[in-house]
Amino acid sequence: MAFEILRRLLVFLAFCLAQVLVLNHVQLFHCATPLLYVYFAIIFPRNYPRWASLLWSFALGLCIDMFANMPGVAAGSMTLVAFLQPYLLELFLPRDAEENIKCSAAALGFSNFATLTTILVLVYCLVFFTLETFNFFNWLFWLECVGGSAVLTLVLIFTLERLRK
């Protein structure tokens, strides 16, 4: 159990540092930013305690918010994704899946994992950019931010998942 907490803490720090030091400075066309840290909330195993996944995701979002000077935008979005992940994961699991199955392309199959990840990343980007702009005055720019960031994030997540095998 202590090894699992230590491993999750190292992954937490890796995602936080990668986002804050590198990915926050990448902006394509001044609207698309890769938000790779959402992958942290996606990969929780099936029977991981929900309170723990909510707490881990909120803490990661709060760290990102502190370094990016956003008041609670990432924390709220990450908490929502961590809340939805177990329910959506159940929809994509095979009927005979084991209790401790990890959320990965190898365990779910690539098409199920890609669908689950796409849904969660789109929800994350919609909520994130809606909270960040907090108005729909320039809705075309909002759509560009949501779509571009979702595509960049999905490309990075699928690349990491491919390397994770």
Legacy VTK file of the C-alpha trace (Angstrom):
# vtk DataFile Version 3.0
C-alpha trace
ASCII
DATASET POLYDATA
POINTS 165 float
0.000 0.000 0.000
2.827 2.391 0.842
4.495 1.546 -2.470
1.294 2.410 -4.340
1.040 5.784 -2.570
4.697 6.542 -3.292
4.295 5.574 -6.947
1.166 7.730 -7.282
2.980 10.649 -5.605
5.857 10.358 -8.101
3.401 10.300 -11.018
1.650 13.304 -9.458
4.920 15.234 -9.286
5.909 14.227 -12.812
2.618 15.464 -14.293
2.716 18.659 -12.246
6.297 19.493 -13.243
5.765 18.579 -16.900
2.705 20.803 -17.120
4.096 23.748 -15.206
7.620 23.803 -16.625
7.002 22.719 -20.225
3.437 22.302 -21.426
2.017 25.584 -20.084
4.478 27.377 -22.361
3.311 25.524 -25.483
0.514 27.359 -27.251
-0.398 26.651 -30.828
-2.153 29.533 -32.589
-2.536 31.276 -29.185
-5.393 28.985 -28.196
-4.384 25.308 -28.048
-2.450 24.197 -24.969
-1.778 20.530 -24.145
-3.301 19.644 -20.769
-1.578 16.324 -20.166
-2.205 16.185 -16.413
-5.827 15.104 -17.022
-4.335 11.681 -17.824
-3.637 11.350 -14.091
-7.384 11.268 -13.368
-8.098 8.893 -16.243
-5.732 6.078 -15.181
-7.171 5.336 -11.743
-7.933 1.587 -11.401
-11.467 0.247 -11.123
-11.717 -0.257 -7.366
-9.587 2.687 -6.291
-11.407 4.539 -3.486
-13.446 7.368 -4.965
-12.611 9.753 -2.161
-8.905 9.175 -2.820
-9.178 9.742 -6.561
-11.158 12.945 -5.938
-8.556 14.117 -3.428
-5.574 13.294 -5.674
-7.176 14.982 -8.673
-8.186 18.057 -6.713
-4.661 18.363 -5.298
-3.083 18.101 -8.756
-5.508 20.671 -10.148
-4.775 22.968 -7.223
-1.015 22.700 -7.824
-1.509 23.524 -11.498
-3.745 26.452 -10.522
-1.170 27.841 -8.117
1.631 27.779 -10.664
-0.518 29.009 -13.568
-2.237 31.749 -11.524
-5.763 30.473 -12.197
-8.191 30.551 -9.270
-9.560 27.007 -9.054
-10.132 26.362 -12.752
-7.981 23.238 -13.039
-8.949 22.009 -9.565
-12.653 22.117 -10.340
-12.219 20.531 -13.755
-9.958 17.753 -12.467
-12.371 16.980 -9.635
-15.233 16.633 -12.116
-13.203 14.269 -14.321
-12.216 12.183 -11.278
-15.883 12.035 -10.279
-17.031 10.880 -13.733
-14.178 8.441 -14.434
-15.429 5.430 -12.389
-18.935 5.648 -13.846
-17.721 5.942 -17.422
-15.111 3.223 -16.871
-17.856 0.774 -15.915
-19.525 1.384 -19.290
-16.409 0.377 -21.225
-15.256 -2.610 -19.153
-15.812 -6.146 -20.413
-18.397 -8.134 -18.442
-15.811 -10.576 -17.110
-13.319 -7.890 -16.043
-11.444 -8.402 -12.797
-12.055 -6.162 -9.815
-8.666 -4.386 -9.811
-8.432 -3.743 -13.556
-6.292 -0.769 -14.498
-7.566 1.781 -16.967
-5.270 1.250 -19.935
-5.435 0.427 -23.623
-4.078 -3.053 -22.919
-6.809 -3.853 -20.381
-9.782 -2.199 -22.099
-8.811 -2.539 -25.727
-7.654 0.472 -27.686
-11.067 1.481 -29.047
-12.739 1.423 -25.620
-9.811 3.246 -24.032
-9.776 5.839 -26.823
-13.513 6.461 -26.472
-13.323 6.761 -22.682
-10.315 9.054 -22.862
-11.863 11.226 -25.566
-15.059 11.703 -23.549
-13.170 12.613 -20.370
-10.741 14.955 -22.141
-13.594 16.730 -23.932
-15.493 17.140 -20.659
-12.329 18.437 -19.023
-11.587 20.941 -21.814
-15.204 22.148 -21.954
-15.349 22.792 -18.220
-11.795 24.172 -18.032
-12.195 26.755 -20.777
-15.736 27.636 -19.745
-14.549 28.417 -16.224
-11.498 30.228 -17.546
-13.368 32.566 -19.893
-16.617 32.648 -17.871
-18.508 34.189 -20.792
-19.517 33.278 -24.312
-18.835 36.645 -25.880
-16.126 35.223 -28.129
-17.518 31.709 -28.550
-15.462 30.967 -31.675
-12.210 31.469 -29.752
-13.658 29.332 -26.944
-14.389 26.507 -29.416
-10.878 26.791 -30.871
-9.381 26.523 -27.390
-11.536 23.527 -26.465
-10.992 21.679 -29.741
-7.300 22.451 -30.138
-6.424 21.654 -26.539
-8.458 18.440 -26.625
-6.690 17.255 -29.787
-3.216 18.088 -28.426
-4.020 16.445 -25.112
-5.364 13.294 -26.781
-2.273 12.990 -28.971
-0.020 13.214 -25.915
-2.132 10.772 -23.906
-2.190 8.179 -26.690
1.573 8.595 -27.110
2.127 8.033 -23.386
-0.227 5.066 -23.424
1.727 3.570 -26.310
4.982 4.017 -24.355
3.391 2.635 -21.179
2.949 -0.858 -22.676
LINES 1 166
165 0 1 2 3 4 5 6 7 8 9 10 11 12 13 14 15 16 17 18 19 20 21 22 23 24 25 26 27 28 29 30 31 32 33 34 35 36 37 38 39 40 41 42 43 44 45 46 47 48 49 50 51 52 53 54 55 56 57 58 59 60 61 62 63 64 65 66 67 68 69 70 71 72 73 74 75 76 77 78 79 80 81 82 83 84 85 86 87 88 89 90 91 92 93 94 95 96 97 98 99 100 101 102 103 104 105 106 107 108 109 110 111 112 113 114 115 116 117 118 119 120 121 122 123 124 125 126 127 128 129 130 131 132 133 134 135 136 137 138 139 140 141 142 143 144 145 146 147 148 149 150 151 152 153 154 155 156 157 158 159 160 161 162 163 164
